[in-house]
Amino acid sequence: MEQIRVRVWISGKVQGVGYRYFTLLQGRELGVKGWVRNLTDGRVQAVFEGDRETVEAMVKWCDRGSPAARVREVVVELEEWEGLAGFDILY
């Protein structure tokens, strides 16, 4: 299986609504490696690594996010594989 890495920026009502926590749960459930964090401009940023199908499922999940989130846009950029271990929330 092809392994890929993407960086995503999620905008909308995505801070203060549990978006990072739900992303952590979803990433761990799918077996995606990476991290998620809040940005000072109100967006959420995340990196996902794994097989293409799983990473694409994770990116698709970002369109809805946590139950209280109101996602306006998800921007995805393909990056070079690093081989991360685990999935974490960065502070």
N, CA, C and O of each residue as an XYZ file, in Angstrom:
364
protein
N       0.827     -1.200      0.000
C       0.000      0.000      0.000
C       0.863      1.253      0.000
O       1.908      1.314      0.648
N       0.410      2.225     -0.725
C       1.127      3.492     -0.786
C       0.925      4.285      0.501
O      -0.207      4.484      0.943
N       2.017      4.732      1.095
C       1.974      5.534      2.313
C       2.075      7.009      1.936
O       2.939      7.391      1.146
N       1.197      7.836      2.497
C       1.220      9.263      2.187
C       1.165     10.089      3.468
O       0.818      9.600      4.543
N       1.520     11.352      3.306
C       1.453     12.324      4.399
C       0.783     13.581      3.842
O       1.132     14.065      2.766
N      -0.188     14.097      4.601
C      -0.831     15.350      4.218
C      -0.861     16.286      5.412
O      -0.900     15.855      6.564
N      -0.843     17.583      5.108
C      -1.060     18.619      6.113
C      -2.382     19.279      5.745
O      -2.607     19.616      4.583
N      -3.258     19.465      6.731
C      -4.560     20.071      6.470
C      -4.772     21.277      7.371
O      -4.308     21.320      8.510
N      -5.483     22.249      6.827
C      -5.898     23.436      7.571
C      -7.411     23.473      7.508
O      -7.996     23.467      6.424
N      -8.049     23.513      8.678
C      -9.498     23.486      8.766
C      -9.968     24.827      9.311
O      -9.506     25.271     10.362
N     -10.881     25.468      8.603
C     -11.379     26.767      9.061
C     -12.886     26.700      9.264
O     -13.562     25.800      8.767
N     -13.390     27.671     10.003
C     -14.795     27.729     10.379
C     -14.876     27.831     11.895
O     -13.971     28.358     12.542
N     -15.961     27.325     12.451
C     -16.084     27.269     13.913
C     -15.466     25.943     14.352
O     -16.158     24.936     14.504
N     -14.137     25.968     14.553
C     -13.404     24.731     14.831
C     -12.561     24.796     16.104
O     -11.893     23.822     16.450
N     -12.585     25.917     16.795
C     -11.900     26.013     18.085
C     -12.942     26.216     19.175
O     -13.935     26.918     18.981
N     -12.702     25.592     20.325
C     -13.636     25.688     21.438
C     -14.840     24.771     21.284
O     -15.836     24.929     21.991
N     -14.758     23.803     20.357
C     -15.881     22.898     20.104
C     -15.451     21.425     20.141
O     -16.182     20.551     19.676
N     -14.272     21.157     20.693
C     -13.788     19.789     20.811
C     -13.224     19.206     19.531
O     -13.060     17.990     19.426
N     -12.925     20.049     18.560
C     -12.456     19.551     17.263
C     -11.160     18.745     17.396
O     -11.041     17.668     16.812
N     -10.193     19.256     18.155
C      -8.917     18.536     18.296
C      -9.119     17.181     18.969
O      -8.541     16.182     18.541
N      -9.933     17.145     20.014
C     -10.162     15.900     20.748
C     -10.825     14.858     19.846
O     -10.407     13.700     19.825
N     -11.852     15.262     19.104
C     -12.526     14.323     18.215
C     -11.609     13.882     17.069
O     -11.702     12.746     16.603
N     -10.723     14.778     16.613
C      -9.751     14.409     15.591
C      -8.786     13.363     16.142
O      -8.448     12.403     15.450
N      -8.348     13.545     17.372
C      -7.487     12.566     18.038
C      -8.165     11.200     18.087
O      -7.559     10.190     17.730
N      -9.415     11.169     18.526
C     -10.147      9.901     18.617
C     -10.295      9.246     17.247
O     -10.069      8.044     17.106
N     -10.673     10.027     16.242
C     -10.869      9.485     14.901
C      -9.551      8.986     14.306
O      -9.502      7.917     13.697
N      -8.489      9.767     14.487
C      -7.188      9.355     13.975
C      -6.722      8.053     14.591
O      -6.219      7.170     13.895
N      -6.890      7.935     15.895
C      -6.475      6.702     16.567
C      -7.351      5.527     16.156
O      -6.862      4.407     16.005
N      -8.646      5.779     15.973
C      -9.551      4.709     15.547
C      -9.183      4.188     14.154
O      -9.221      2.982     13.906
N      -8.833      5.088     13.265
C      -8.471      4.694     11.903
C      -7.033      4.172     11.795
O      -6.676      3.543     10.799
N      -6.216      4.431     12.809
C      -4.826      4.007     12.770
C      -3.922      4.979     12.035
O      -2.824      4.615     11.615
N      -4.382      6.221     11.877
C      -3.585      7.265     11.232
C      -2.552      7.766     12.231
O      -2.830      7.842     13.428
N      -1.377      8.102     11.753
C      -0.339      8.711     12.580
C      -0.331     10.209     12.309
O      -0.660     10.646     11.206
N       0.048     11.001     13.320
C       0.133     12.434     13.098
C      -0.180     13.248     14.328
O       0.047     12.817     15.459
N      -0.710     14.442     14.087
C      -1.007     15.357     15.183
C      -2.036     16.388     14.733
O      -2.315     16.538     13.543
N      -2.595     17.098     15.721
C      -3.563     18.168     15.462
C      -3.304     19.280     16.469
O      -2.928     19.017     17.611
N      -3.507     20.537     16.037
C      -3.301     21.670     16.949
C      -4.141     22.858     16.501
O      -4.538     22.960     15.340
N      -4.404     23.758     17.456
C      -5.055     25.028     17.154
C      -4.010     26.015     16.651
O      -2.860     25.990     17.089
N      -4.413     26.877     15.737
C      -3.571     27.975     15.283
C      -4.104     29.282     15.857
O      -5.286     29.383     16.185
N      -3.240     30.277     15.978
C      -3.652     31.553     16.571
C      -4.660     32.304     15.714
O      -5.336     33.203     16.214
N      -4.777     31.957     14.428
C      -5.726     32.648     13.546
C      -7.123     32.032     13.560
O      -7.977     32.429     12.768
N      -7.371     31.054     14.460
C      -8.690     30.455     14.591
C      -8.876     29.153     13.821
O      -9.898     28.484     13.970
N      -7.901     28.795     13.006
C      -7.984     27.528     12.277
C      -7.391     26.394     13.104
O      -6.731     26.618     14.119
N      -7.643     25.176     12.645
C      -7.004     23.982     13.189
C      -6.105     23.431     12.092
O      -6.477     23.414     10.919
N      -4.912     22.979     12.488
C      -3.966     22.378     11.559
C      -3.708     20.951     12.004
O      -3.646     20.666     13.200
N      -3.556     20.052     11.034
C      -3.267     18.659     11.363
C      -2.359     18.054     10.304
O      -2.314     18.505      9.159
N      -1.638     17.022     10.718
C      -0.826     16.217      9.808
C      -1.279     14.780      9.980
O      -1.420     14.289     11.100
N      -1.507     14.101      8.842
C      -1.920     12.700      8.854
C      -0.962     11.896      7.989
O      -0.625     12.301      6.876
N      -0.526     10.749      8.514
C       0.293      9.808      7.755
C      -0.343      8.426      7.828
O      -0.889      8.027      8.857
N      -0.260      7.710      6.722
C      -0.776      6.346      6.674
C      -0.969      5.924      5.243
O      -0.480      6.575      4.319
N      -1.697      4.813      5.056
C      -1.962      4.396      3.684
C      -2.960      5.373      3.065
O      -3.771      5.981      3.764
N      -2.885      5.510      1.747
C      -3.666      6.521      1.034
C      -5.154      6.467      1.387
O      -5.756      7.503      1.668
N      -5.740      5.297      1.376
C      -7.174      5.159      1.627
C      -7.555      5.664      3.021
O      -8.556      6.363      3.182
N      -6.764      5.313      4.010
C      -7.053      5.718      5.385
C      -6.868      7.219      5.572
O      -7.691      7.867      6.219
N      -5.809      7.774      5.019
C      -5.572      9.209      5.115
C      -6.691      9.972      4.404
O      -7.157     10.993      4.909
N      -7.122      9.492      3.244
C      -8.219     10.150      2.540
C      -9.517     10.101      3.355
O     -10.294     11.055      3.342
N      -9.749      8.994      4.059
C     -10.927      8.891      4.932
C     -10.829      9.892      6.076
O     -11.831     10.488      6.470
N      -9.631     10.077      6.605
C      -9.432     11.037      7.688
C      -9.669     12.460      7.202
O     -10.299     13.254      7.900
N      -9.174     12.788      6.019
C      -9.390     14.122      5.455
C     -10.874     14.352      5.228
O     -11.381     15.436      5.517
N     -11.575     13.353      4.718
C     -13.024     13.478      4.502
C     -13.742     13.719      5.827
O     -14.679     14.516      5.893
N     -13.303     13.031      6.884
C     -13.896     13.215      8.202
C     -13.756     14.668      8.650
O     -14.647     15.200      9.312
N     -12.642     15.314      8.294
C     -12.397     16.700      8.700
C     -13.480     17.660      8.214
O     -13.678     18.719      8.808
N     -14.179     17.302      7.145
C     -15.257     18.157      6.632
C     -16.389     18.334      7.631
O     -17.094     19.342      7.585
N     -16.579     17.378      8.530
C     -17.630     17.534      9.546
C     -17.043     17.733     10.934
O     -17.549     18.553     11.701
N     -15.984     16.998     11.277
C     -15.311     17.192     12.560
C     -16.179     16.847     13.753
O     -17.001     15.933     13.696
N     -15.990     17.584     14.830
C     -16.737     17.330     16.065
C     -18.202     17.738     15.881
O     -18.522     18.526     14.991
N     -19.092     17.198     16.725
C     -20.520     17.503     16.579
C     -20.848     19.003     16.617
O     -21.764     19.444     15.923
N     -20.122     19.787     17.412
C     -20.422     21.217     17.539
C     -19.694     22.082     16.503
O     -19.959     23.281     16.414
N     -18.799     21.505     15.733
C     -18.018     22.270     14.749
C     -18.879     22.656     13.553
O     -19.847     21.975     13.211
N     -18.503     23.758     12.932
C     -19.110     24.198     11.673
C     -17.953     24.464     10.706
O     -17.426     25.574     10.644
N     -17.573     23.442      9.965
C     -16.416     23.532      9.073
C     -16.795     24.305      7.816
O     -17.791     24.001      7.159
N     -15.994     25.296      7.499
C     -16.203     26.100      6.294
C     -15.308     25.626      5.151
O     -15.739     25.575      3.999
N     -14.048     25.277      5.479
C     -13.111     24.899      4.429
C     -12.035     23.981      4.987
O     -11.602     24.130      6.130
N     -11.610     23.024      4.159
C     -10.489     22.150      4.480
C      -9.503     22.241      3.316
O      -9.839     21.904      2.180
N      -8.293     22.696      3.606
C      -7.239     22.811      2.601
C      -6.237     21.703      2.865
O      -5.799     21.511      4.000
N      -5.875     20.976      1.821
C      -4.990     19.808      1.949
C      -3.742     20.008      1.100
O      -3.818     20.426     -0.055
N      -2.594     19.701      1.696
C      -1.319     19.776      0.976
C      -0.563     18.469      1.187
O      -0.359     18.037      2.322
N      -0.153     17.849      0.099
C       0.636     16.622      0.165
C       2.063     16.971      0.582
O       2.643     17.933      0.077
N       2.629     16.186      1.506
C       3.992     16.421      1.987
C       4.808     15.137      1.878
O       4.292     14.070      1.549
N       6.088     15.278      2.162
C       6.980     14.129      2.147
C       6.798     13.298      3.418
O       6.719     13.844      4.518
N       6.732     11.995      3.260
C       6.561     11.045      4.360
C       7.673     11.198      5.392
O       8.845     11.307      5.030
N       7.314     11.207      6.679
C       8.315     11.264      7.754
C       8.330     10.025      8.626
O       9.339      9.743      9.271
N       7.238      9.280      8.663
C       7.188      8.077      9.492
C       6.897      8.372     10.953
O       7.616      7.908     11.838
N       5.853      9.137     11.210
C       5.471      9.485     12.577
C       4.982      8.264     13.337
O       4.550      7.278     12.741
N       5.056      8.341     14.662
C       4.549      7.278     15.525
C       3.449      7.858     16.403
O       3.669      8.861     17.081
N       2.285      7.252     16.401
C       1.189      7.691     17.253
C       0.428      8.868     16.688
O       0.723      9.360     15.599
N      -0.559      9.311     17.450
C      -1.357     10.486     17.088
C      -1.562     11.295     18.356
O      -1.989     10.764     19.381
N      -1.253     12.593     18.277
C      -1.283     13.443     19.466
C      -1.917     14.788     19.186
O      -2.050     15.207     18.037
N      -2.305     15.457     20.262
C      -2.709     16.853     20.211
C      -1.478     17.668     20.597
O      -0.881     17.433     21.648
N      -1.101     18.615     19.761
C       0.009     19.519     20.087
C      -0.552     20.787     20.707
O      -1.609     21.274     20.307
N       0.171     21.318     21.693
C      -0.276     22.534     22.367
C       0.702     23.658     22.148
O       0.491     24.765     22.643
